[in-house]
């Protein structure tokens, strides 16, 4: 079940995040939810523990394959919820 929250960010960050979300055919809310789920899915004790640098290393080494699908937001949302229900 979705719940609403209010967050405050630097306006420039919001603009970039909206553009990134739009370019990747996902809502800003779902992008934020995805990022927060990654952060909270492990037992990180501090921001320094976050695996951002290791993720960047994996991308730069080519071990992660990024595919941009030309699917509608509606289909992406259905797929997201279907995968979430399987967990």
Buried (B, 14 or more C-beta within 10 A) or exposed (E): EEEEEEEEEEEEEEEEBEEEBEEEBBBBEBBBBEEEEBBEEEEEEEEEEEEEEEEEEEEEEEEEEEEEEEEEEEEBBEEBEEEEEEE
